[in-house]
Amino acid sequence: MADQLPTDVDALQALLAAALAERDAAVAERDQALSQNDRLRHLLRQLQRAQFGRRSEKLDREQLLLALEDVEQAVAVTEAAEDKNDPAGARTRADQRRRRRGALPEHLPHVDVTIEPEDTSCPCCGASMHVIGEETSQRLDVIPAQFRVIRTHRPKYACRACTDAVVQAPAPERLITGGLPTEAMVAHVLVCKYAWHLPLYRQSQMLLAQGIDIKRAVLAFWVGYAAAELEPLWRRLRELVLTAGKIAVDETTAPVLDPGRGRTKKGFFWAVARDDRSWGGTDPPAVAYTYAPGRGAVHALKLLDGYRGIVQCDGYTVYKNVADGAGDEAITLAFCWAHLRRRFFEIAEGGPAPIASDALERIAALYAIEKTIRGRSADERRAVRQERSKPLVLALGAWLEQQLARVSAKATIAKHIRYALNHWDGLARFLNDGRIELDTNIVERSIRPIILNRKNALFAGHDEGAENWACIASLIETCKLNSIDPQAYLTDVLTKLVNLWPASRLDELMPWAWAAEQSRSLAA
């Protein structure tokens, strides 16, 4: 190695200077990486404390995602600074982004922009140059929401030969006679409020930013008219969901203003969901919400009146009352393993808890089997469960009984074990029916949008307002389950309904039927 070094002093000094510069750059890069790592470790500790710490410190899922966004933004800020100081590294990172980002959807409009050199004459000889190829790149752009005024002209025609006949096209039907909004505008307000959780006062502020002064009360008036028009469709959706052989049911609180007492009262949104995709069922997924002023058996009985089939639910006593009241085993209850798992998890996260940890591992083994059979037929799922899951479930039941005899009857773990054993028949029911899921996650996911709206709106202003909320949210969330744009759906459906769509053909306006018709129209 020494033989390869230059003997000239100046050359040696230049080589040493380059080596020192390279070392300094490496040290700076190392220090920057260490600084970034310290910052990210600090953020990670905060997130871990929020997720796994004491209950008072915990974040819910949506808040946790917001915190993760901050971590990702911190990483991006650091990368942006590095890009400015290190052009070579910036090019490398840019190449990595291109490989990772994937393709943009083909259905989006494409705008071609060609950037020509300022001079296409040859820099050597001055001759005219010709195109031998090009480099093409794509970026995602946005055109901000643009509001417009539609002026409708209806010319009047009269006969020159006589004065009796005047002909004019009839005025189109409107959702709000004499009102400002088109059906598309009303659909926009509904989707912003119930799909993307923007309260009406914020929408009013956003409109004002574009010079459109429409008060919150006016937007609320539009929503009320739309809800009245959509109500028959919502009721029919609920009827169709209750024809399924298996449904999942859950409920969540809905604070409602009680003007007489000057405060809010506790109402409830009940969600009934149908989703047979996990076992290849042909019925499209759907969810129907219902508002009730309480959570008691009378409301559950009304909700499931006349239903015959499997109800997947948590261990709330009311569901047992409904099943018992139906008689002749018309309703079969299948209980949720996720709710049971959550009970053991709450103990395990607080510190060493051998029984809870062991229970979690046993339940995780059941979920691992379920992952392998998702999407297979009900018969195939039942066969695998009988072969692989049933021995695990039987062993878990026997093990829980053994543990219950060992622990104090007043211990929290004993309470959770008793919950499992008291609901054991319903928990084990999935073993004999391939249609049944291990949990009620489908309906719990459908409850989340209601919770988000509740956080932003704080409370419903009236019982009837809560019913409107249930009506519109049912249609929007069913659109989402079927990968349908709720804006396009509601615009078209409102237009059809105000133009006196027959009540006997409401099934054709269900989100999945509407989407199928749209596809046929495009293919024609």
Stockholm file with secondary structure:
# STOCKHOLM 1.0

chainA/1-524         MADQLPTDVDALQALLAAALAERDAAVAERDQALSQNDRLRHLLRQLQRAQFGRRSEKLDREQLLLALEDVEQAVAVTEAAEDKNDPAGARTRADQRRRRRGALPEHLPHVDVTIEPEDTSCPCCGASMHVIGEETSQRLDVIPAQFRVIRTHRPKYACRACTDAVVQAPAPERLITGGLPTEAMVAHVLVCKYAWHLPLYRQSQMLLAQGIDIKRAVLAFWVGYAAAELEPLWRRLRELVLTAGKIAVDETTAPVLDPGRGRTKKGFFWAVARDDRSWGGTDPPAVAYTYAPGRGAVHALKLLDGYRGIVQCDGYTVYKNVADGAGDEAITLAFCWAHLRRRFFEIAEGGPAPIASDALERIAALYAIEKTIRGRSADERRAVRQERSKPLVLALGAWLEQQLARVSAKATIAKHIRYALNHWDGLARFLNDGRIELDTNIVERSIRPIILNRKNALFAGHDEGAENWACIASLIETCKLNSIDPQAYLTDVLTKLVNLWPASRLDELMPWAWAAEQSRSLAA
#=GR chainA/1-524 SS CGGGSCCCHHHHHHHHHHHHHHHHHHHHHHHHHHHHHHHHHHHHHHHHHHHHSCGGGCCCHHHHHHHHHHHHHHHHHHHHHHHHHCHHHHHHHHHHHHHHSCCCCTTSCCCCCCCCCSCCBCTTTCCBCCCCCCCCCCCCCCCCCCCCCCCCCCCEEECSSCSSCEEECCCCCCSSTTCSCCHHHHHHHHHHHHTSCCCHHHHHHHHHHTTCCCCHHHHHHHHHHHHHHHHHHHHHHHHHHTTSSEEEEEEEEEEEEETTTTEEEEEEEEEEEECCGGGTCSSCCEEEEEEESCCSHHHHHHHTTTCCEEEEECSCHHHHHHHHHHCTTCEEEEECHHHHHHHHHHHHTTSCCHHHHHHHHHHHHHHHHHHHHTTSCHHHHHHHIIIIIHHHHHHHHHHHHHHHHHSCTTSHHHHHHHHHHHTHHHHHGGGGCTTCCSSCHHHHHHHHHHHHHHHHHCSBSSHHHHHHHHHHHHHHHHHHHTTCCHHHHHHHHHHHHHTTCCGGGGGGGSHHHHHHHHHHHHHC
#=GC SS_cons         CGGGSCCCHHHHHHHHHHHHHHHHHHHHHHHHHHHHHHHHHHHHHHHHHHHHSCGGGCCCHHHHHHHHHHHHHHHHHHHHHHHHHCHHHHHHHHHHHHHHSCCCCTTSCCCCCCCCCSCCBCTTTCCBCCCCCCCCCCCCCCCCCCCCCCCCCCCEEECSSCSSCEEECCCCCCSSTTCSCCHHHHHHHHHHHHTSCCCHHHHHHHHHHTTCCCCHHHHHHHHHHHHHHHHHHHHHHHHHHTTSSEEEEEEEEEEEEETTTTEEEEEEEEEEEECCGGGTCSSCCEEEEEEESCCSHHHHHHHTTTCCEEEEECSCHHHHHHHHHHCTTCEEEEECHHHHHHHHHHHHTTSCCHHHHHHHHHHHHHHHHHHHHTTSCHHHHHHHIIIIIHHHHHHHHHHHHHHHHHSCTTSHHHHHHHHHHHTHHHHHGGGGCTTCCSSCHHHHHHHHHHHHHHHHHCSBSSHHHHHHHHHHHHHHHHHHHTTCCHHHHHHHHHHHHHTTCCGGGGGGGSHHHHHHHHHHHHHC
//
